[in-house]
Amino acid sequence: MRFANLSIIALSLALAAGVGAQGYPTKPLRIIIPTAPGGNPDFIARPISQKMSESMKQAIVIDNRPGAAGIIGVEFVARATPDGYTLLFGAIGHVATPSALHAKLAFDAVKDFAPISMLAAAPFALFAHPSLAARSVQELVALAKARPGQLNYASFGIGSFTHFVTEAFNASVGIKMVHVPYKGSAPAAVALLSGEVMLSFDALQATLPQVQAKRLYALAIGAARRAPIAPDIPTFAEAGFPDVSASAWFGLFAPANTPRDIVVKLHAEAVKALSSPEIRDQFERAGIEPIGNTPEEFAATVRNDIAKFTRIAKDAGIRAE
């Protein structure tokens, strides 16, 4: 449904940006991804940047700069010249969760960036090892209440998106599980498959093959509606827990003080890329939802998520290592 309006939005914004951003870009652009190559950030950013490059007739270089859970790459863009030639492709776990967790960062996620657009969202689901005597969220909650402090869950690390999401889930349903942090998604997935831990939130498209092979069970998906690639997995709302959500956004940012007309042009180009049937099909097959919202809408999401995660950190006692 979102795609019905993407082409119209892109055209109107391109016309609005046409005069002020005339001539831009005159040299290659660089998009910083604050993670190692591979995974969702690359999967989403590369086809979009390719379409934008073709449309703007200028090269776009993807520059992966991992480190410190994404903080190094995010900080690099925050300090870049605000001329539209250095951009950030960041996720909720690179921007919002660090801002909620760390009292002192070298960047301010709200003040140091000009949001361009949330480009996509990847739903996370709650997965369980087969040894767990629960095949639904209702059964899990009942089991956790009957055995307080005996169930455990994996996260991608202390202060990671999955740490915040699971603690928010615990608070929402009134249970407490033991947190077992791992250094990233891969070791957390291995721990769940081996039965070292019982539960974990993870990206749907990454873990679905294990569900199909009966190595794991998916209890519910943290999106507003069922995923086309996994129509048998209910949403948390359908499972009786409408307040539980778990979806990771990915978006494009420019440094603060980037000229407004350049931000508008970049937004128009990104939305136009998202309207490509090729990209739409590629994302939908992977269970990823294209978004393409406005800079103002994206900025509001960033602010709201930082506030939400700050509350979760305080209530759950989440502290940086």
VOPAGU-2260 file (C-alpha; in pm, 1 decimal, decimal comma):
REM VOPAGU-2260
SITE   aa  ch    i         X         Y         Z
SITE  MET   A    0       0,0       0,0       0,0
SITE  ARG   A    1     287,6     233,5      75,7
SITE  PHE   A    2     408,8     198,5    -282,0
SITE  ALA   A    3      93,0     351,0    -426,3
SITE  ASN   A    4     213,4     691,6    -310,7
SITE  LEU   A    5     591,6     658,9    -342,3
SITE  SER   A    6     618,9     769,5    -704,4
SITE  ILE   A    7     394,6    1072,4    -644,4
SITE  ILE   A    8     594,1    1174,1    -338,0
SITE  ALA   A    9     923,4    1130,7    -520,5
SITE  LEU   A   10     807,6    1342,5    -814,8
SITE  SER   A   11     673,7    1626,8    -601,4
SITE  LEU   A   12     984,2    1639,1    -384,3
SITE  ALA   A   13    1212,5    1625,3    -685,4
SITE  LEU   A   14    1034,8    1927,5    -832,7
SITE  ALA   A   15    1060,0    2111,5    -502,3
SITE  ALA   A   16    1431,3    2038,3    -477,5
SITE  GLY   A   17    1510,3    2103,5    -839,4
SITE  VAL   A   18    1600,8    2470,6    -820,5
SITE  GLY   A   19    1808,6    2486,0    -501,8
SITE  ALA   A   20    1992,7    2157,0    -552,7
SITE  GLN   A   21    2057,3    2220,1    -921,1
SITE  GLY   A   22    2390,4    2073,6   -1019,6
SITE  TYR   A   23    2413,7    1844,8    -716,7
SITE  PRO   A   24    2583,3    1601,3    -709,6
SITE  THR   A   25    2897,6    1697,8    -898,6
SITE  LYS   A   26    3118,0    1422,9    -754,2
SITE  PRO   A   27    3076,0    1072,5    -608,6
SITE  LEU   A   28    2880,9    1028,8    -286,3
SITE  ARG   A   29    2986,2     805,7      -0,2
SITE  ILE   A   30    2743,7     613,5     219,9
SITE  ILE   A   31    2886,6     493,1     550,2
SITE  ILE   A   32    2746,7     165,5     683,6
SITE  PRO   A   33    2861,4     121,9    1045,6
SITE  THR   A   34    2881,0    -257,8    1022,7
SITE  ALA   A   35    3097,3    -513,7     847,3
SITE  PRO   A   36    2990,7    -617,0     495,4
SITE  GLY   A   37    2695,5    -853,9     479,8
SITE  GLY   A   38    2373,2    -866,0     674,3
SITE  ASN   A   39    2064,4    -649,9     652,9
SITE  PRO   A   40    2236,7    -308,8     626,8
SITE  ASP   A   41    2425,6    -409,7     312,9
SITE  PHE   A   42    2130,7    -602,7     172,6
SITE  ILE   A   43    1909,1    -294,3     196,1
SITE  ALA   A   44    2155,1     -13,6     125,1
SITE  ARG   A   45    2335,2    -148,6    -179,9
SITE  PRO   A   46    2042,1    -191,7    -422,3
SITE  ILE   A   47    1894,3     143,2    -316,6
SITE  SER   A   48    2226,0     322,4    -362,2
SITE  GLN   A   49    2268,6     158,8    -703,0
SITE  LYS   A   50    1930,4     290,4    -819,5
SITE  MET   A   51    2007,4     635,5    -677,2
SITE  SER   A   52    2344,1     635,1    -853,4
SITE  GLU   A   53    2182,4     551,2   -1185,9
SITE  SER   A   54    1921,0     823,4   -1142,3
SITE  MET   A   55    2163,1    1096,2   -1029,3
SITE  LYS   A   56    2427,1     987,1   -1282,1
SITE  GLN   A   57    2693,1     989,3   -1014,9
SITE  ALA   A   58    2880,1     711,6    -836,8
SITE  ILE   A   59    2783,0     617,9    -482,0
SITE  VAL   A   60    3050,3     436,3    -283,6
SITE  ILE   A   61    2950,4     208,5       3,6
SITE  ASP   A   62    3202,4     240,1     287,6
SITE  ASN   A   63    3165,5     -18,3     565,7
SITE  ARG   A   64    3307,9     116,7     892,8
SITE  PRO   A   65    3233,2    -128,2    1174,2
SITE  GLY   A   66    3334,1     -94,7    1535,6
SITE  ALA   A   67    3194,9     -27,1    1882,8
SITE  ALA   A   68    2847,8    -156,8    1788,9
SITE  GLY   A   69    2824,3      93,2    1503,8
SITE  ILE   A   70    2926,6     398,3    1704,8
SITE  ILE   A   71    3250,7     454,5    1509,4
SITE  GLY   A   72    3077,1     483,3    1173,1
SITE  VAL   A   73    2794,7     697,4    1310,2
SITE  GLU   A   74    3041,1     937,1    1473,1
SITE  PHE   A   75    3236,1     965,8    1147,1
SITE  VAL   A   76    2930,4    1092,3     961,6
SITE  ALA   A   77    2829,9    1323,7    1246,5
SITE  ARG   A   78    3164,3    1501,3    1202,2
SITE  ALA   A   79    3160,8    1501,0     820,7
SITE  THR   A   80    3123,0    1814,3     610,0
SITE  PRO   A   81    2748,2    1881,3     567,8
SITE  ASP   A   82    2755,2    1905,8     189,3
SITE  GLY   A   83    2554,5    1597,6      92,4
SITE  TYR   A   84    2853,3    1389,2     -12,9
SITE  THR   A   85    2896,0    1182,6     305,0
SITE  LEU   A   86    2584,9    1004,1     431,2
SITE  LEU   A   87    2500,1     745,6     695,0
SITE  PHE   A   88    2297,1     433,2     638,8
SITE  GLY   A   89    2212,5     352,6     998,3
SITE  ALA   A   90    1979,2     121,8    1185,3
SITE  ILE   A   91    1783,7     160,5    1504,6
SITE  GLY   A   92    2060,4     -27,3    1685,8
SITE  HIS   A   93    2327,0     215,1    1563,2
SITE  VAL   A   94    2142,5     537,8    1642,1
SITE  ALA   A   95    1862,4     500,5    1896,8
SITE  THR   A   96    1982,9     232,2    2137,3
SITE  PRO   A   97    2335,1     377,0    2189,7
SITE  SER   A   98    2179,7     716,8    2257,7
SITE  ALA   A   99    1960,6     562,4    2526,8
SITE  LEU   A  100    2242,1     359,0    2678,9
SITE  HIS   A  101    2544,5     587,9    2685,1
SITE  ALA   A  102    2542,7     907,7    2889,5
SITE  LYS   A  103    2840,5    1040,0    2694,5
SITE  LEU   A  104    2865,9     984,3    2321,0
SITE  ALA   A  105    3077,6    1174,5    2071,9
SITE  PHE   A  106    2759,7    1251,8    1878,1
SITE  ASP   A  107    2402,5    1357,4    1947,8
SITE  ALA   A  108    2166,1    1143,1    1742,6
SITE  VAL   A  109    1907,6    1421,8    1729,4
SITE  LYS   A  110    2121,6    1734,0    1691,7
SITE  ASP   A  111    2407,0    1602,8    1475,9
SITE  PHE   A  112    2204,5    1452,5    1190,3
SITE  ALA   A  113    1954,0    1551,9     926,8
SITE  PRO   A  114    1729,4    1246,4     877,5
SITE  ILE   A  115    1650,1    1183,4     511,1
SITE  SER   A  116    1418,8     882,3     517,0
SITE  MET   A  117    1349,9     556,5     693,4
SITE  LEU   A  118    1402,0     326,2     399,9
SITE  ALA   A  119    1298,8     -12,1     534,6
SITE  ALA   A  120    1197,0    -211,3     839,8
SITE  ALA   A  121    1286,9    -570,5     920,9
SITE  PRO   A  122    1052,6    -753,3    1158,1
SITE  PHE   A  123    1199,8    -955,0    1442,8
SITE  ALA   A  124    1031,3   -1264,0    1580,4
SITE  LEU   A  125    1059,8   -1447,7    1910,0
SITE  PHE   A  126    1216,6   -1789,1    1853,0
SITE  ALA   A  127    1226,9   -2083,6    2092,7
SITE  HIS   A  128    1439,5   -2397,2    2116,0
SITE  PRO   A  129    1232,1   -2717,1    2071,7
SITE  SER   A  130    1318,3   -2827,9    2425,9
SITE  LEU   A  131    1111,8   -2541,3    2565,3
SITE  ALA   A  132     765,1   -2660,7    2665,0
SITE  ALA   A  133     589,8   -2368,3    2496,8
SITE  ARG   A  134     461,2   -2336,5    2142,1
SITE  SER   A  135     287,0   -2001,0    2178,2
SITE  VAL   A  136     341,4   -1671,6    2356,4
SITE  GLN   A  137      54,5   -1753,4    2591,0
SITE  GLU   A  138     219,9   -2081,1    2688,5
SITE  LEU   A  139     557,9   -1908,6    2728,8
SITE  VAL   A  140     415,9   -1646,3    2962,6
SITE  ALA   A  141     239,8   -1911,3    3170,7
SITE  LEU   A  142     558,6   -2118,5    3189,8
SITE  ALA   A  143     775,1   -1819,5    3283,6
SITE  LYS   A  144     534,5   -1721,0    3560,4
SITE  ALA   A  145     530,1   -2077,0    3692,3
SITE  ARG   A  146     910,6   -2095,5    3682,9
SITE  PRO   A  147    1029,8   -1743,4    3768,1
SITE  GLY   A  148    1395,0   -1680,3    3689,6
SITE  GLN   A  149    1444,8   -2022,6    3529,4
SITE  LEU   A  150    1404,1   -1930,3    3162,1
SITE  ASN   A  151    1682,4   -1753,2    2976,8
SITE  TYR   A  152    1719,0   -1562,7    2652,7
SITE  ALA   A  153    2001,3   -1462,6    2420,5
SITE  SER   A  154    2072,5   -1112,9    2296,1
SITE  PHE   A  155    2325,3    -972,5    2051,2
SITE  GLY   A  156    2501,7    -804,4    2343,6
SITE  ILE   A  157    2441,4    -576,6    2639,0
SITE  GLY   A  158    2248,2    -274,2    2517,2
SITE  SER   A  159    2176,7    -428,8    2177,6
SITE  PHE   A  160    1841,9    -390,4    2004,4
SITE  THR   A  161    1747,9    -746,5    2099,9
SITE  HIS   A  162    1837,3    -678,8    2464,1
SITE  PHE   A  163    1604,4    -377,8    2472,3
SITE  VAL   A  164    1327,3    -556,2    2283,2
SITE  THR   A  165    1329,1    -860,3    2511,1
SITE  GLU   A  166    1329,5    -653,9    2829,2
SITE  ALA   A  167    1038,7    -452,2    2689,8
SITE  PHE   A  168     860,7    -781,7    2618,1
SITE  ASN   A  169     928,3    -904,6    2972,3
SITE  ALA   A  170     783,5    -587,4    3120,9
SITE  SER   A  171     482,4    -590,3    2890,5
SITE  VAL   A  172     377,6    -947,8    2971,5
SITE  GLY   A  173     483,7    -942,6    3336,6
SITE  ILE   A  174     765,7   -1197,9    3339,3
SITE  LYS   A  175    1137,5   -1202,3    3412,1
SITE  MET   A  176    1389,8   -1408,0    3215,5
SITE  VAL   A  177    1764,3   -1437,4    3262,2
SITE  HIS   A  178    1964,4   -1237,3    3008,5
SITE  VAL   A  179    2257,9   -1411,6    2837,0
SITE  PRO   A  180    2444,5   -1161,1    2616,7
SITE  TYR   A  181    2654,1   -1271,6    2318,3
SITE  LYS   A  182    2889,7   -1079,5    2093,9
SITE  GLY   A  183    2663,0   -1038,5    1794,7
SITE  SER   A  184    2382,7   -1216,6    1614,6
SITE  ALA   A  185    2580,8   -1519,2    1493,5
SITE  PRO   A  186    2690,8   -1651,7    1835,5
SITE  ALA   A  187    2345,3   -1578,7    1976,8
SITE  ALA   A  188    2189,3   -1785,3    1698,7
SITE  VAL   A  189    2432,1   -2072,0    1761,3
SITE  ALA   A  190    2349,7   -2064,7    2132,3
SITE  LEU   A  191    1977,9   -2089,9    2062,0
SITE  LEU   A  192    2018,6   -2372,6    1811,5
SITE  SER   A  193    2233,9   -2570,3    2054,9
SITE  GLY   A  194    1988,8   -2525,4    2341,5
SITE  GLU   A  195    2236,5   -2323,4    2545,7
SITE  VAL   A  196    1957,1   -2066,6    2573,1
SITE  MET   A  197    1584,7   -2117,2    2534,1
SITE  LEU   A  198    1465,2   -1802,8    2358,2
SITE  SER   A  199    1582,6   -1518,7    2139,9
SITE  PHE   A  200    1447,3   -1237,9    1929,2
SITE  ASP   A  201    1608,0   -1238,4    1585,2
SITE  ALA   A  202    1543,4   -1111,6    1235,1
SITE  LEU   A  203    1270,4   -1316,2    1071,5
SITE  GLN   A  204    1436,9   -1365,4     734,4
SITE  ALA   A  205    1765,6   -1476,9     893,1
SITE  THR   A  206    1613,3   -1740,2    1119,9
SITE  LEU   A  207    1316,5   -1863,8     917,9
SITE  PRO   A  208    1513,3   -2151,1     755,0
SITE  GLN   A  209    1573,9   -2296,6    1101,8
SITE  VAL   A  210    1199,9   -2284,3    1169,4
SITE  GLN   A  211    1124,0   -2452,7     839,6
SITE  ALA   A  212    1375,1   -2725,5     929,0
SITE  LYS   A  213    1202,1   -2773,1    1268,9
SITE  ARG   A  214    1520,0   -2678,4    1455,3
SITE  LEU   A  215    1344,3   -2380,1    1614,2
SITE  TYR   A  216     990,2   -2261,3    1676,2
SITE  ALA   A  217     865,8   -1910,1    1602,0
SITE  LEU   A  218     621,9   -1796,2    1868,7
SITE  ALA   A  219     521,6   -1457,8    1723,2
SITE  ILE   A  220     640,0   -1178,7    1497,9
SITE  GLY   A  221     683,3    -822,9    1622,0
SITE  ALA   A  222     522,6    -652,1    1323,1
SITE  ALA   A  223     179,0    -500,8    1273,5
SITE  ARG   A  224      78,2    -778,2    1034,3
SITE  ARG   A  225     193,5   -1124,6     934,8
SITE  ALA   A  226     491,1   -1149,1     702,5
SITE  PRO   A  227     422,2   -1274,2     348,6
SITE  ILE   A  228     725,6   -1503,7     372,6
SITE  ALA   A  229     593,1   -1661,5     693,5
SITE  PRO   A  230     212,7   -1636,6     691,7
SITE  ASP   A  231     174,1   -1904,7     959,6
SITE  ILE   A  232     356,8   -1703,6    1226,7
SITE  PRO   A  233     109,6   -1489,5    1424,9
SITE  THR   A  234     173,3   -1133,3    1532,4
SITE  PHE   A  235     203,4   -1052,8    1901,5
SITE  ALA   A  236    -129,6    -871,8    1876,2
SITE  GLU   A  237    -294,5   -1187,1    1743,4
SITE  ALA   A  238    -131,8   -1380,5    2026,7
SITE  GLY   A  239    -301,5   -1151,0    2276,7
SITE  PHE   A  240     -18,3    -904,5    2340,7
SITE  PRO   A  241     -86,3    -593,5    2127,2
SITE  ASP   A  242     168,5    -378,0    2312,0
SITE  VAL   A  243     465,1    -592,1    2204,0
SITE  SER   A  244     651,2    -481,9    1891,5
SITE  ALA   A  245     991,6    -570,0    1750,1
SITE  SER   A  246    1088,4    -422,4    1417,4
SITE  ALA   A  247    1427,1    -276,1    1328,3
SITE  TRP   A  248    1431,1      25,7    1099,5
SITE  PHE   A  249    1707,0     123,3     856,6
SITE  GLY   A  250    1745,0     475,0     724,3
SITE  LEU   A  251    1952,0     737,4     549,6
SITE  PHE   A  252    2098,5    1036,2     733,6
SITE  ALA   A  253    2305,4    1339,1     637,7
SITE  PRO   A  254    2515,2    1543,6     879,5
SITE  ALA   A  255    2329,4    1826,5    1052,4
SITE  ASN   A  256    2325,7    2157,2     863,4
SITE  THR   A  257    2322,1    1985,7     524,4
SITE  PRO   A  258    2131,7    2228,4     297,6
SITE  ARG   A  259    1761,9    2155,9     303,3
SITE  ASP   A  260    1735,0    2138,4     -74,5
SITE  ILE   A  261    1998,8    1864,9     -83,3
SITE  VAL   A  262    1815,1    1667,7     186,9
SITE  VAL   A  263    1493,9    1699,7     -14,3
SITE  LYS   A  264    1667,6    1584,9    -332,2
SITE  LEU   A  265    1824,3    1285,4    -159,5
SITE  HIS   A  266    1487,9    1193,8     -11,1
SITE  ALA   A  267    1323,1    1212,3    -352,4
SITE  GLU   A  268    1592,3     993,3    -505,4
SITE  ALA   A  269    1572,2     736,6    -224,8
SITE  VAL   A  270    1193,7     713,8    -248,1
SITE  LYS   A  271    1216,0     681,1    -625,7
SITE  ALA   A  272    1460,3     393,2    -580,8
SITE  LEU   A  273    1220,1     225,5    -338,1
SITE  SER   A  274     942,6     247,7    -596,0
SITE  SER   A  275    1139,9      16,5    -824,7
SITE  PRO   A  276     952,0    -313,9    -868,1
SITE  GLU   A  277    1288,1    -490,9    -864,0
SITE  ILE   A  278    1378,0    -357,5    -518,7
SITE  ARG   A  279    1024,8    -402,1    -389,1
SITE  ASP   A  280    1021,1    -768,0    -491,9
SITE  GLN   A  281    1371,0    -828,0    -355,4
SITE  PHE   A  282    1279,3    -682,5     -16,9
SITE  GLU   A  283     941,1    -851,7       8,1
SITE  ARG   A  284    1094,3   -1191,7     -67,8
SITE  ALA   A  285    1328,2   -1132,1     226,7
SITE  GLY   A  286    1048,2   -1022,2     458,4
SITE  ILE   A  287    1166,4    -660,9     461,6
SITE  GLU   A  288     912,6    -379,0     436,4
SITE  PRO   A  289    1004,4     -74,3     224,0
SITE  ILE   A  290     904,7     251,1     398,3
SITE  GLY   A  291    1022,1     577,9     237,6
SITE  ASN   A  292     874,5     823,3     488,7
SITE  THR   A  293     948,1    1196,4     504,3
SITE  PRO   A  294    1248,0    1354,7     680,6
SITE  GLU   A  295    1012,1    1496,6     941,6
SITE  GLU   A  296     846,6    1160,3    1006,7
SITE  PHE   A  297    1183,5     989,4    1032,1
SITE  ALA   A  298    1315,7    1253,2    1273,3
SITE  ALA   A  299    1010,8    1202,3    1495,3
SITE  THR   A  300    1067,5     825,8    1497,1
SITE  VAL   A  301    1429,9     870,6    1602,9
SITE  ARG   A  302    1332,5    1101,7    1889,5
SITE  ASN   A  303    1050,4     875,4    2004,4
SITE  ASP   A  304    1265,7     562,4    1994,2
SITE  ILE   A  305    1544,7     723,7    2194,7
SITE  ALA   A  306    1291,1     827,3    2458,0
SITE  LYS   A  307    1135,7     478,6    2460,7
SITE  PHE   A  308    1467,9     298,3    2493,1
SITE  THR   A  309    1581,7     538,6    2763,3
SITE  ARG   A  310    1275,0     440,5    2967,8
SITE  ILE   A  311    1339,6      70,7    2905,2
SITE  ALA   A  312    1704,2     105,2    3011,5
SITE  LYS   A  313    1602,6     275,3    3333,5
SITE  ASP   A  314    1324,6      30,9    3418,6
SITE  ALA   A  315    1526,8    -281,9    3332,8
SITE  GLY   A  316    1855,8    -156,6    3473,5
SITE  ILE   A  317    2036,5    -182,4    3139,0
SITE  ARG   A  318    2380,2     -21,9    3162,4
SITE  ALA   A  319    2668,5       8,3    2919,4
SITE  GLU   A  320    2962,2    -226,0    2972,6
